[in-house]
Amino acid sequence: MANICEVCNKGMISGFNVSHSHLKTKRAWKPNIQRVRALVNGEVKRVNVCTRCLRSGKVQRAI
């Protein structure tokens, strides 16, 4: 599954783990993406949506 929200285009960001001795290793932060059934233009579709969009009501879930 793609790690990108189809509503807000939130995706993976990268950075560093920083140890106590200040050694740096690459790491990634991934958004919490859920595959849900939602109403899109009056029809039910499966979309990949982040939990922030689900919680804020930007997506109307289908029953």
Secondary structure, 3 states (H helix, E strand, C coil): CCCCCCCCCCCCEEEEEECCCCCEEEEEECCCEEEEEEEECCEEEEEEEEHHHHHHCCCCECC
